[in-house]
């Protein structure tokens, strides 16, 4: 039961079994009802034929009882006494009386005496007025009553369907004719169909289970291939491998494609993580080595201690560690928060705190404008600071920052008059540890994390960060963030 194939086969077999049993019962009930209707019709025809003879005044001993073996007949009078029976009928049930011996007056083979007939005239006349009995010499037109019973004919007992029809003789005597139709054909047909169903049902269920097992096995074969390949990838830790993709366009093919896409993203993530660790280690090695060298020299020759250089290396380590920690939090999916931040005030505050910049920053924020966004004030301040640091590093003599409404958002633009960013490098500069000017010293060029952090923060806030050519000739970095609701 742990196998999908087994569960599918058992489930399909149970559903088919329930459906077939229900259909079989319905077929048997319909078949039995139809055969009983046919038996009712035969019994009614036989009963009305005998009733018609009685209504015409045919004497009892001259009645034509055709097919007495298939249609046994019993006739009773108003008092329930048997007056006529088929000659081979020995016992009967289901007709309201079990007697099969005619009363003495009937055994003589004549109609009732005139006195008896006259005595019945008043009663029959009353009955005629009520309409509950047929008139003299008539057969009842009402639907006959049907009943199940048995009859012993010529020593053989069988089940019969009896029809009861009333008839009134010309002398005014009302008689009830019971004629039977055998149910042997109905029972044989029902038993045959039931036997065929009981024989064929298990075979059909076996076929259904086998076909379901084979079809499910064939359908799940690509899944097993995907599982084996994933197990091999896990064991080898080789994320460059891919699972086989079937040529079909079904759910399993979609699963294989999605799995390969996931492996591609996972491979890129692991590769980026490895590269990040390697680059971070490389970046940390230089200031640590420089700081250690200065401390060792100071230990041997205190008079040669370069205290400003040691402080600068320590600050650089601190900034680099803070950048790495922020990137780690961003990669872990840290939410930016939902505080309301006024970008115009944030830009003015950030510029006012930069007292050591070599180039004064020009601020352009419209008066009375509402530039509110949702997010983390600290992270957005870090983005603006990184953009201004980058502009200070590359500008020749002009750095400007402006805030303006842009559609449903707010745009912050930082421009400089430096050399700008080549068009084919405008996406690469947002990668981590990327420096376009390899000739720059690491102290002047930074670690190459500022722009990467700025774009990651903008993306986490639902915005964008792009670079273009500024009117001053340098680079123009445009930060767009959605306006607060």
N, C-alpha and C positions, 0 to 999 in steps of 0.2 A: 504493500500500500504506500510505501515511501516513493515509489516511482510514479512519475507523471503518466507514463504509458499505462501502468496498471490502473491508476485511478480513472483515467479517461476510458479505458476499456470497460471497467466495472460500471462506471456511470452511464455510458452509452448502453450497455447491456440491460441495466435496470430500467432505463427509460423505455427502451424498446420492449422489454418484457411487460411493463405496466401497460404500454399502449396496445400491445398485441392481446393481452388478457382482456382488456376492456373492449377492444374490437371484437374478439372472439365471443365474449358474452353477449354483446349486442347482436352479432350474427346469429347466434343460437336462439336468442329470444325472438328475433324477427322471423327466423325460419320456423320455429315452433308455432308462432302465432299464425303464420300463413298456412301451415299444414293443418292446424286446428280449424281455421276458417274453411278450408276445403272440406274437412270432415263434417263441419257443421252444415255446409251446403248439401253434401251428399245425404246426411241424415234428414235434413228438412225436405229434400226432394222425395225421399222414400216415404217419410211420414205423410206428406201431403198427397202422395199417390194413393196410399191406403185410405186416408181420410176422404178423398174424393169418391172412392168406391163406396164407402159407408154412407156418404151423403146422398148418393144416388139410389140407396136402398138395396144394394147388393147383399144377399144373404151372407152370413158369416162363413159358411162352409164353401161359398163360391168365390171368396176373395182371392185375387191373384197377388200372391206375395213373392215377387221375383227376388232373386239373389238373397234368399233367406239366410244363407250362410254368411254373407258379407253384411247384410242389413237385417238383423233380427228385429222382429216386430212384437210388441205387446200392446193390447188395447184394454182399457179399463173403462168402467161405467162411472156414473156420477158418484157412486158410493165407494169407489176405489176398488171394486171387484174386477178381477181379470175375466174378460169375456173372449179374447182371442189371443193366441200366441203362435209364433212360428213353430212348425212341427218338430224341428230339431233343437229348439231352445229348451234347455233343462234348468237353468238358473240365471237370474239376472239381478243386478244391483244398480242403484242410481236412478230408478224410475219411480221411486216412492213406494214401491211394493216389490217384495221378493217372490211373490207367488207366480207360478207358471202353469197352474191348472185352471182352466176356464170354469166358471160357475155352471151348475147343472143345466140351467135354462139355456145357456149359450152352447153347451156341448151338443145339444140336439140339432144344432145347425140351422135354426130358424130365427126369424126376427121375433121381438117381444110380442106377447099376446095383445090383442086389441085392448083388453082391459087395462093392461099395464101401460099401453100407449096412451089410452084416454086419461089414465090417472096422471100422466106426465104432461098433458096438454096445458093445464092451467099453469104449472110451474114453468114450462118452456115459454108460455106466452108472457109471463111476468119477466122471465129472463130476457126475452126479446126486447121488451120495453126498456129494460135497463141498459141493453146493449152490451152486456157482459158475456153473452153466448151467441154463437151463430144461429141464424134462423133455420127453420126446418129445411132439410136438404141442402145445407150450406156448410162450407169449411171456413173456419176462423181465418180472417185476413190479418190478424195481429201477428207480430213476430213470435216465433216459437220460443219456448223456454229450452235452454240447453243445459245439460248436466253430464258429468263424467261418471262412468260406472263400468261394471264388468258383465260379461255374459258368457255362459257355457253353452256352446253350440256344438252338437255332435261330439261331446266328450272333451272339447278343447275350450279352455277358459282364456279369455283375452280382454284387453281394455277396449272400451267403446266410448264414443261420444253420442249421446242420445238427444234427439229433438222431440218435443212434445207439442202436438198439434190437435186442437179440438175440432170435432165435426158433429153435426146434428143430423140424425136420420130423418127420413120423411115422416116417421112416426113420432118425432119430437124427442127422441132419446139422444142425450148429449154424451159422446164418447171421447176419450182422450187416446190418441195414437202415439205410442213411443216407438220410434225407429232409430236404430243405432248405425253408426259408421265406424269401422275398425280404426284404431289408432296405431296399429302395428307399423304402417308405413311411416307415420310421423315419428315414432320412437326409433325406428331403424335409421331414418335419415338423420335425426338429431344425434344418435349414438355414433353414426359414421362420421359426421362432421366433427363431433367432439373428439373422437378417437384420432382423426387426422390432425386436428389442432394439437392435441397432447403429444402426438408423435413428431409433428413438424416444429413445434415451438422450441424444444431444446436444441434441435439441429440449427434452427434459424438463429437462436441466441448464441450458439457456438460460432456460427459464421460472423455474426455482428461483432462479437468480442475479438475474434481473430483479425477481421478486417480493420477494426478500430486500433488494435495493437500495432498492426503493420503500418497503417497510415500514420499513426502518431509517432511511431519509431522513425519512419522516413522523414516526417516533418521536423522531428527534433534532432535529426542527425547533424545539421549545421550547428545547433546549439552545443552539442557535445564537442564539435570541432572548436568552437569558440572557447568552451571551458578548458579544453586541453591546452590551447595556445595561451590562454590567460595564466594557467598554472605554470606553463613553461616560462612565460615572461616574469612571473613572480619569483620563480626559482633562479632564473639567470640574472634578474634585475636589469635586463636589457630593454629599455623603454623604446628603442628604435624598432622593435618587432611589432607586427600588426596581426590582428586576427583575420582569418579568411572571410571574405564577403561573398555570400551566395549570389547567383545571378538573378534570383527571383526578386520581385518587388513587394514582398510581404513583410510582416512584422519582424521576422527573424533577420531579414536583410537590413531593415532599419536599425535593429539592435546591433548588428555587426558594424554598420557605419557609425552609429553613435559611440560604440565602444572604441573604434579607431580614432574618432575625433577626440574622445576623452583621453586616450593614450597620447595623442599629439599634444594636447594642452598640458597633460601631466609631464611629458618629456620636456616641453618648453619651460614649464615651471621649475622642474628639477634642474635643468641646465642653467636657467637664470639664477636659481639659488646657489648653485655651485660657483657660477661666475661671480655672483655677488660676494660670496664668502671669500673667494680668491682675491677679488679686487679690494675688499675691505681689509683683508690681511695685508695686502701689499701697501695700501694707503696708511695703515697703522704702523707698519714697520719703519717707515722713514722718520716720522717725528719721534717715535720711541727710541730709535737708534741715535738720532741727533741729541735727544734729551739725555740719554745714558752717557753718550760721549762727553757732553758738557759737564755732567755730574762727576764722571770719573776724572776729567781734567781738573775740576774744582777741588776734588778730594786730594789730588797730588799737588796741585798748584793753586791754592785759593785765590791768589792775586790775578789769575787768568780767567776767573769765572765770568762767563757772559750771561749775566742775570737777565737782561732784556730778551736775549735769544731763548733762554730756558722758559721764561714766562710765555713767549710767543708760541713755542712748541707745545707747552701745556695747554694754552688756549685753543690751539689748533686741534689737539687731541680731544679736548672737551667738546668743541663744535662738531668734530667728526663723530664722536660717540653719540651726541645728541641727534645728529642726522641719521645715523644707523638705527638708533632706537625708534625714531619717528617712522622710518621706512618699515621697520619690523612691525610696528603697530598698524600701519596702513595695510601691509600685506596680510595681517591677521584679521582684517575686516573691521577695524575699529570704526564705530559710528561717529560722524562729525558733531552730533548734537543738534538741538533745534532752537538754540538761542537766537534772538534777533540782533543782527549786527548792522550798524549804519556804516556803509563802506566809505562815504565821504569823510566822516569824522575819523574813521580808522586810518585812512590814508594821511590825513593831516597830522594825526598823532604819531604815526610811524615816521613821517618825514621830520617832525619837530625833534625827535629823539636822536636823529643821525647828525650829531654835532661834529663828528670827525671825518665826514666825507670830503674828498679832495675837490669835488665839483658840487656847487649848490644845486639843489633839486627844485625845479619849477613845478608848482602845484596848481592844477586847474580843476576846481570843484565849483559847479554853479551854486549860487546862493539860493537858499530856500528849497533846494531839491531834496527829495526823500529817496535815498538809495539803500533801502533796507533789504537784507537777505537773511536766510536762516542758516545757521552753521556754528562752527567753533571759532570764537574770536581769536584764540591763540593760533590756530592753524592758518586762518586767513591772514593774520598779521605776519606769520612766517612766510607765506607766499609773497606778499608785497615786499617784505624785506629781502627775500632771495632775488626778486626781480630787480630791485634797486641795487643790490650788490652786483648783480651781473652787469647792469648798465654802467655803474661806477667803474667796473673793471675794464670795460671796452670803450667808454666814451672818450672823445677828444676834448670837449669843453662844454657839452650841453647834455643835461639829463632832465626829462620832463615826465610828469605823471598826471593823468587826467581821469576824471570819473564822469560818466554820462549814462543816461538811460538808453537802453538798446532793446527795443521790442518789449518782450515780457521779462526782460532781465536788466542787469546792470553791468556796464563794461568799464573795466579799469585798464588803462593803456599806459605802458611805460616805454618811453622812447629815448634814444641816444643818437649822437652824431658820429658813432664809430664806424668801423669797417662793415658792419652788418653781418648777416648770416647768409652764406650761399644757399641758393634755392634747393639744391639737392641735399643739403645738410639740415634742413629745417625740421625734420622729424627725428633725425639721429641725435640732435643735441638734447632731447628729452630722455635719452637713455641714461642709465646710471653709469657713473665713472667715465663719462665721455668728455674729452677736451678737444676742441677743434684746433687749437694752437698748441702743437706738441712742443714747440720751442719755449713756451712759457714755463717758468719754474712752478713747482707745485705750490709754493707759498703764494705766488701771485694768482695762479689759475684756480686754486681751490681743489677740492676732491672730485668735482664733477657730479655732485649730488643735488645741488640747489634747484636746477630746473626740473630734474626728475621728481623731487619732492613737491615742487610747485604744481606740476601737472597731476600727480597722484591726488593731492589735496583737492584741486579743482574738480577732478572726476568724482571724488567721494562726495562733493557738495552738489553734484548734478550739473556742473558747468564744464567749460572748456578752456584750454590755454593754447594759443597759437602764436606764431611769429610771422612777421611780414617785414617789408621794407618801410622805414619811417620817412616822413617828408624831409627830415634833417639829413637823410642819407644813411643812417645807421639802422639798427634793429628796432622794431616796434612789437612788443609783447602785449597781446590782448587777452585779458582774463574776463570771461563772461560767466556770470552766475545768475540763476533764476531769481526774480524778485520775490520777496516775502509776500505770502498771501494776506 
